[in-house]
Amino acid sequence: MAGPPMLKSENGRLAGYVFVDVADRDLGSVVTDLQAAMAEQLKLPPGYSLEWSGQYEYLARATERLKWVVPAALAIIFLLIYLVFRDAAEASIIMLSLPLALVGGLWLIWILGHAISVATLIGFIALAGVAAEFGVIMLLYLRQAWHERLKRNPSADADDLDDAIREGAVLRVRPKAMTVAVILAGLFPLFIGDGPGSEVMQRIAAPMLGGMVTAPLLSMLIIPAAYRLLCRRRIARSRSTPVTT
């Protein structure tokens, strides 16, 4: 007679387990599809219940934590940037450039066929911190070049601003290239490793590797352009403000 090899119980109730192996898809989407299909096709008799456990349970817990960890991390990054510049507009420039800097990580994950998991989200959080660092240093160079130009010529105009931005951006190219080279040299061995835990490390390193292509380029293109628009608006506002005596 066919039957279970042993009786199992949980919380004082008989329990049966169905094991599902997932391949070529992320665990979250598979469980979501299974839940939708079972809700539509399965009707449990009275006294029966259904629970999803195993790795999905750990994934659900991690997802709930990340719902407040990610906003908290972004808020801390914004606060630290604001404390550096003491200017909400300049801090907003860096924060608004972060999504563009993360594009490279998304592209590399898509090319590799990796699913969005907790490990990849941790990689994106780390990438956001590095991209914010790139933006802070770039903006510091731009501010320094522009303020020095204002010290020499308090009536500097938009043409002087363009010269100062070019000067500050060029000074940042070599340090940024060195930073990117060091990060790539440190992450690439993790990305190609095949030892124990390599799958997790690869999914953490992939967003960082992809982001090291777009984050430096965007910080050298987007942030100077945004800072130029901000300073030109301030120049126009100061010129239009009447001087009272």
C-alpha positions in Angstrom: 0.0 0.0 0.0 1.5 3.3 -1.1 1.7 6.0 1.6 4.1 8.3 3.5 7.2 6.6 5.0 6.5 8.4 8.3 3.9 10.6 9.9 5.0 14.2 10.5 3.4 16.8 12.6 3.8 20.5 13.2 2.1 22.7 15.8 0.1 19.6 16.8 -1.3 19.0 13.3 -0.4 16.5 10.7 1.9 18.0 8.0 3.0 17.0 4.5 5.8 18.6 2.6 6.1 19.3 -1.1 9.6 20.3 -2.3 10.0 22.5 -5.3 13.3 23.1 -7.1 13.7 26.4 -8.9 16.0 26.8 -11.9 16.5 29.7 -14.3 14.1 31.9 -12.4 14.1 33.9 -9.2 12.4 32.3 -6.2 10.1 35.2 -5.5 8.4 35.2 -8.9 8.1 31.4 -8.9 6.3 31.4 -5.6 4.1 34.3 -6.7 3.0 32.4 -9.7 2.4 29.3 -7.7 0.3 31.1 -5.1 -1.8 32.7 -7.9 -2.4 29.3 -9.6 -3.2 27.5 -6.3 -5.6 30.3 -5.2 -7.4 29.8 -8.5 -7.4 26.0 -8.9 -7.1 24.6 -5.3 -9.9 24.6 -2.8 -8.7 23.3 0.6 -11.1 21.2 2.7 -12.0 22.4 6.2 -9.2 21.9 8.7 -6.5 22.1 6.0 -4.0 25.0 5.6 -1.2 25.9 3.3 2.1 27.6 4.1 5.2 28.5 2.1 8.4 27.9 3.9 12.1 27.1 3.2 14.2 29.7 1.4 11.1 31.6 0.4 10.4 32.3 4.1 13.9 33.7 4.5 13.5 35.8 1.4 10.2 37.3 2.7 11.9 38.3 5.9 14.8 39.9 4.1 12.5 41.7 1.8 10.5 43.2 4.7 13.8 44.4 6.3 15.0 45.9 3.0 11.8 47.9 2.7 13.0 50.2 5.5 16.8 49.5 5.2 17.0 50.9 1.6 15.1 54.2 2.4 17.1 54.6 5.6 20.4 54.1 3.7 19.3 56.7 1.1 18.3 59.1 3.8 21.6 58.7 5.6 23.5 59.3 2.3 21.5 62.5 1.7 22.1 63.7 5.3 25.8 63.2 5.0 25.9 64.9 1.6 24.0 67.9 3.0 26.3 68.1 6.0 29.2 68.4 3.5 27.8 71.1 1.3 25.2 72.7 3.6 23.1 73.2 0.5 19.9 71.2 -0.2 20.0 71.9 -4.0 23.6 70.7 -4.4 22.8 67.6 -2.3 19.8 66.9 -4.5 21.9 67.0 -7.6 23.9 64.1 -6.3 20.9 62.1 -5.1 19.1 62.6 -8.4 22.1 61.2 -10.3 22.2 58.0 -8.3 19.5 56.2 -10.3 21.4 56.9 -13.5 24.6 55.6 -12.0 22.9 52.3 -11.1 21.9 51.6 -14.7 25.2 49.8 -15.5 24.5 47.4 -12.6 21.1 46.6 -14.0 22.5 46.0 -17.5 25.2 43.6 -16.3 22.6 41.7 -14.2 20.4 41.4 -17.2 23.2 40.3 -19.5 24.3 37.6 -16.9 20.7 36.4 -16.4 20.8 37.0 -12.7 17.6 37.4 -10.8 17.0 40.3 -8.4 17.8 38.8 -5.0 18.9 40.0 -1.6 22.5 39.7 -2.6 22.0 41.9 -5.7 20.1 44.5 -3.6 23.1 44.6 -1.2 25.3 45.1 -4.2 23.2 48.0 -5.4 23.3 49.6 -1.9 27.1 49.5 -2.0 27.1 50.9 -5.5 24.8 53.8 -4.4 27.4 54.6 -1.8 30.3 54.6 -4.2 28.3 56.6 -6.8 27.4 59.2 -4.1 31.1 59.4 -3.3 31.9 60.0 -6.9 29.3 62.8 -7.0 30.5 64.4 -3.8 34.1 64.6 -4.9 33.2 65.9 -8.4 30.9 68.6 -6.9 33.7 69.6 -4.4 36.1 70.1 -7.3 33.5 72.2 -9.2 32.6 74.3 -6.2 36.3 75.0 -5.5 37.0 76.0 -9.1 34.0 78.3 -9.2 34.6 79.9 -5.8 38.2 80.6 -6.7 37.0 82.3 -9.9 34.6 84.4 -7.9 37.4 85.5 -5.5 39.5 86.7 -8.4 36.5 88.3 -10.1 33.4 88.9 -8.0 31.4 89.9 -11.1 32.1 86.6 -13.0 29.5 85.8 -15.5 28.2 82.6 -17.2 31.3 82.3 -19.4 33.5 82.3 -16.4 31.3 79.6 -14.9 31.8 77.4 -17.9 35.5 77.8 -17.7 35.5 77.0 -14.0 33.4 73.9 -14.5 35.7 72.6 -17.3 38.7 73.2 -15.0 37.2 71.4 -12.1 35.9 68.5 -14.1 39.3 67.9 -15.8 41.1 67.8 -12.4 38.8 65.0 -11.3 39.4 62.7 -14.3 42.7 61.1 -13.1 41.6 60.5 -9.4 38.3 59.0 -10.6 40.1 56.7 -13.0 42.4 55.5 -10.3 39.4 54.9 -7.9 37.6 52.9 -10.6 40.7 50.8 -11.4 41.2 49.9 -7.7 37.5 48.9 -7.3 37.5 46.8 -10.5 40.8 45.1 -9.4 39.3 44.2 -6.1 35.9 42.9 -7.3 36.9 41.0 -10.4 38.5 38.1 -8.6 35.2 37.7 -6.6 33.2 37.8 -9.9 35.2 35.0 -11.6 35.7 32.8 -8.5 34.1 29.3 -8.3 34.6 28.3 -4.7 32.1 27.9 -1.9 29.8 30.9 -1.6 30.9 32.2 -5.1 27.3 32.4 -6.3 26.4 34.9 -3.6 29.6 36.9 -4.0 29.0 37.1 -7.8 25.6 38.5 -7.3 26.9 41.1 -4.9 29.8 42.0 -7.2 27.9 42.2 -10.4 26.0 45.5 -9.7 29.3 47.0 -8.5 31.2 46.0 -11.7 28.4 47.2 -14.0 28.0 50.4 -12.1 31.7 51.2 -12.3 31.2 51.7 -16.1 28.2 54.1 -15.9 28.7 55.8 -12.5 32.0 57.6 -13.3 30.8 58.6 -16.8 27.5 60.0 -15.5 29.2 61.8 -12.6 31.5 63.5 -15.1 28.7 64.4 -17.5 25.5 64.8 -15.5 26.7 66.5 -12.4 28.7 69.3 -14.1 25.8 70.0 -16.4 23.3 70.1 -13.4 25.7 72.3 -11.4 26.0 74.6 -14.4 22.3 75.0 -14.6 22.1 75.6 -10.8 24.8 78.3 -10.8 23.5 80.0 -13.9 20.1 80.3 -12.2 21.8 81.8 -9.2 23.8 84.2 -11.3 20.6 85.4 -13.1 18.8 85.7 -9.8 21.6 87.8 -8.2 21.8 90.1 -11.3 18.0 90.7 -11.3 17.9 91.4 -7.5 17.9 95.2 -7.0 20.6 96.6 -4.8 19.3 98.8 -1.9 21.3 101.5 -0.2 
